[in-house]
Amino acid sequence: MSAPRFRTIATLIALSGVVSSCLGAGSGSEPLSLTNVGRIPGIGSTGGAVVVDGVQATLANLSGPVLGSVATGNRVIVIGDSILAGTASRYGGAMCAQLVPLGWRVAVEAEAGQMTGFGRTVLRDRIYEGWDAAVVFLGTNYSGSTTLYEKDLTAIVSSLAPRPTLLLTATLYRPAMQDVNGVIRLIASRYPNVSVLDWGTTSVQTGVLSKDKIHPTDVGRKVLVSSVAAAMGPAPTGPGSCLASKYTDDSLVTGGVMPSTSIAGETVTTDPASSDTTISNATVPVVTTSTVPVTPTTVG
């Protein structure tokens, strides 16, 4: 058996166990079932289908290599706005719950309401901390200027190079988001270290997005982190761990766009008008919870 084929099979075995244990937790429904998975997305296949809480959805397709197959270490930084903030440990730790068992050491740096320039701020602060890979999902809060968006995203990708970097396409809640996704694919074509996860296409499936057509439902969040896990694959080294986040201020939002439940021990700063709760600092294990996002009044 060739090495690439062996790595693909090993990836599927590891991912199937992780997805089943994570997505079935806390939902009160039957454990997650995997159907039509085939191979990991990005290795000559389409995304696999998953059934989460009775909703069948297809994982996002990947253009480019699975990051774990080209990374040299297991430290990954995940940068985004409210969509990825909802996967951080302060809201239940869905991202860590998926990636840590695959051997990744994960830091989620995402805040609600942030625009693309936020990624540059995070990297100025943390780029020298020995990251081996990155996940970037920024563009939902789009100013309307493709020139500015391309400038900021190029700066982010350039500073991360040659580290393997995963860019996610945005949900198509308005026509201008096609421009955002066009820039993402353009930049990916310029940098061989960049893979693209097509969340924009996957997110249109029934039950994946909330009424605003931007933020994922509880089911959608599970599909999102499962898609990221498939795109990451097993880390080249281990063990994995969930690293502390430095950016946890979600107060830029004007309504409750974040999950309605936080885990005890995590600091969450939100808009005072929101129904979310601010909790004091403490050290707690990462757990997986089922949370339902509150319908937002603004984009997060």
Buried (B, 14 or more C-beta within 10 A) or exposed (E): EEEEEEBBEEBBEBBBEBBBBBBBBBBEBEEBBBEEBBBBBBBEBBBBBBBBBEBBBBBBBBBBBBBBBBBEBBBBBBBBBBBBBBBBBBBBBBBBBBBBBBBBBBBBBBBBBBBBBBBBBBBEEBBEEEBBBBBBBBBBBBBEEBEBBBBBBBBBBEBBBEBBBBBBBBBBBEEEBEBBBBBBBEBBEEBEBBBBBBBBBBBEBEBBBBEBEBBBBBBBBBBBBBBBBBBBBBBBBBEBBBBEBEBBBBBBBBBBBBBBBBBEBBBBBBBEEBEBEEBEEEEEEBBBBBBEBBEBBBBB
